[in-house]
Amino acid sequence: MLVKFSTLRDGVFIEVGDGESYHPNARCFRFDKYGNAEYAFLHDLVSENPFPRWFGHCYKETAFTFA
């Protein structure tokens, strides 16, 4: 899965879909020190909600290609 770094919410990696543009349902990933990833949807992170919903550790860092 291809992801690009963004400074949004203190740094997340946003899933890259078709082309360079992001869609509201793009997943934004953050990693813990063990290489586990959790994600939230882009539309939740750019909203005024101070506590977006993060979905548990579903992926490992090895499943990603970083751009």
C-alpha positions as CSV (number, residue, x, y, z in Angstrom):
1,M,0.0,0.0,0.0
2,L,1.5,3.4,-1.0
3,V,1.3,6.1,1.5
4,K,2.7,9.7,1.7
5,F,3.7,11.6,4.8
6,S,1.6,14.6,5.9
7,T,2.1,16.9,8.9
8,L,-1.7,16.7,9.6
9,R,-2.4,15.9,13.3
10,D,1.3,15.8,14.2
11,G,2.2,13.5,11.3
12,V,0.4,10.7,9.5
13,F,0.8,8.8,6.4
14,I,-2.1,9.2,3.9
15,E,-3.0,6.4,1.6
16,V,-2.5,7.4,-2.1
17,G,-5.3,6.4,-4.4
18,D,-5.7,7.3,-8.1
19,G,-3.3,10.1,-9.0
20,E,-2.0,12.6,-6.5
21,S,-5.3,13.8,-5.0
22,Y,-6.7,12.6,-1.7
23,H,-10.3,11.7,-1.2
24,P,-12.3,12.2,2.0
25,N,-12.3,8.4,2.8
26,A,-8.6,8.1,2.4
27,R,-7.0,6.2,5.3
28,C,-4.4,8.1,7.4
29,F,-2.0,5.8,9.3
30,R,0.2,6.3,12.3
31,F,2.6,3.7,13.8
32,D,3.6,2.6,17.2
33,K,7.2,1.7,18.2
34,Y,6.5,-1.9,17.4
35,G,5.6,-1.2,13.7
36,N,1.8,-1.6,14.2
37,A,-0.4,0.8,12.2
38,E,-3.7,2.2,13.2
39,Y,-5.8,4.4,10.9
40,A,-8.4,7.2,10.8
41,F,-10.2,8.5,7.8
42,L,-9.0,11.8,6.3
43,H,-12.4,13.5,6.7
44,D,-12.3,12.8,10.4
45,L,-8.8,14.3,10.8
46,V,-9.5,17.5,8.9
47,S,-12.8,18.1,10.8
48,E,-13.1,20.2,13.9
49,N,-13.5,17.0,16.0
50,P,-10.7,17.0,18.5
51,F,-11.0,13.2,19.1
52,P,-11.2,11.4,15.7
53,R,-11.9,7.6,15.8
54,W,-8.8,5.5,15.3
55,F,-9.2,1.9,14.2
56,G,-6.9,-0.6,15.9
57,H,-3.6,-2.1,14.8
58,C,-4.7,-3.8,11.6
59,Y,-1.5,-3.6,9.6
60,K,2.3,-3.9,10.1
61,E,4.8,-1.4,8.8
62,T,6.1,-4.0,6.3
63,A,2.8,-3.8,4.4
64,F,3.5,-0.2,3.3
65,T,5.5,1.6,0.6
66,F,6.5,5.0,1.8
67,A,6.7,8.0,-0.6
